[in-house]
Structures are given as C-alpha cells and as structure tokens.
Amino acid sequence: MKGLYTPHLLAGAAVLAFYSIGTAFAEVGKKEKSYDFDNKVHYYQTKIGEDNYKIEIQSDDYKHFANQSMFLLRHADRLCRGRTFMLKVLEGVQEYERFPTKPRAYQPPLNVLLQCDTPKKKAK
C-alpha cells in the first residue's frame, strides 16, 4: 500500500515541471495567462524581446498583495535565470494599511516591465 501512489505522483510532478518551463520562456509577442500555485497569483506574461517581458499580475484581495510582490521577485529571477534584472512598475501598486477602515477602491492589475541583464561575451 505504501508505494501505490508513487508512480502517479512522479508522473504528475514531471508534467508540472515541463509545463512551468514552457510558460516561463514563451514566444515573442504572445500573451500567456498563467497561475502560480505557491503564491496563488493569476498573471499574464508577454515576451517583448530577448530578455524583456511584460508581466501583469491580476488584482486580488488586499491580503494577497504581499504574495503578488514576492511572486514578482521570484518569477523575475526565474525568467532571468539568476542574472541581474530590473523591474519597472507601470501601474497597480497598492497602498498599505495595516487595518483598512473603509472598503478599498478597485485596484488595477500590477503591470511591470522586466529587463534581464544580457550575459557578457567573453573576449577572445
């Protein structure tokens, strides 16, 4: 009974790994919708050019803003494969209040441009 589900778990993990690799490195100009299960974030990603991306994180409730921010940093590091990167926020930064006293107005999605540093070419 102990090893009954092991092949299913391994196959599921392999499929999930291949799926995440495919979405991280998309075609240029193609907008892809994805979901990050760890941070519970819905986002759109568009590859603008070589090592340049536009990421749109869908606005969620107030409590998820910290998850969205952490997701953005981790996702940028993964897309840039550990190289230095620059994030430019276009819109959607939420104000932080520890205990909001009134209902929040609708927040637009967090739109960010991501630019990865290009690897330096070795001199001959």
N, C-alpha and C positions, 0 to 999 in steps of 0.2 A: 504494500500500500504506500510505502514511503516514496518510491520513485515513479508513481503512477502519473503525476502531472509534469514531471521534469521535461520530457520532450516537447510538450506544448509550451511550457514557459520559455525554453530555449528558442523555439521557432518564433514565438511572439516577440521576444527581445531582439532577435535578428531582424525581423521585419520592421520593428520600430526604429532600430538603428539605421537601416537603409533608408527609411522614409525621412528621418530627420536630416540625413546627409543630403538627400535630393532637394529638400526645401531650402537648405541653407545656401546652396550655390545654384541659384536659378538662372534662367536665360535673361539676357539684357532686355529691358523694357517690359518684361512680363510681370504683372502684379499678381502675387500669390497670397491667398488667405491661409493662415495657419493658427494653431493653438498650442501654447506652451503649457503642458500638464503640471510641471513643477510649480510655476508661479500663477497658474490659472489666468492666463492672459491671451486674449484674442488679438491678432495683429495682421497687418498687410505688409508685405515686403516687395519692393521693386528694385531690381538691379539696374542702376542708371548707367554704369560703365564699369570698367575694370577696377575693382576695389572701391566702388562707390555705390551706396544703397540709400533708398528712402524707406523708412520704417514708420508705419502708422499704427500706434497702439490704441485699441478701442477703449474709450472711456468706460469705466465701470463704476462701482460704488466707491464712496470716499475711502473706505478701509483698504482698497486694493491699490492705491497709488504707490505705496512703498513696494509692493510686489512688481508693479509695472516698471518702476525705476530700477530695481535690482535686475529684472529680466532684461532691460535695455542694455545695461552694462555687460552682463554675461553673454547676451546674444551678439553684441558688437565684438567682444573678444573672440567669440567662436567664428564669426564671419571673417574677421581679420587674421585668424589663425595664430593668435598670440602676439601679433605685431602691434605697434603703437597705433592708436586710432584717434580721430577727432569727431566729436558729436556736435552738431549744430541744431539747436532746438528751434523749430519754426513756429509752433504754437501748441497750446494744450497743457502748460504747466499749471498744476492746481495749487491753490493756496493751502497752507497747512494750519489747521486749528485743532488743538487737542480735543476740545469738546465743542463742536459746532452748536450754536444756539438757535440757528434757523436753518431751514432746508437749503441745501446748496442749489445754485442755479445749474442748468445743464452745462457740462464741461465738454469742450470739443476734444476729439482724439488727440493724443500726443504725437505730433509729427516731427520727425527727426531726420536729418541728413547725416549719414555715416561715411566718413572717408578714412580708409586704411592707408597707412604709410606704405609706399612701394618698397620692396626689398632692394637693397643696394646691390648693384652689379659689381662683381669683382674685377679689379684692373688686371690686365694681362701682363 
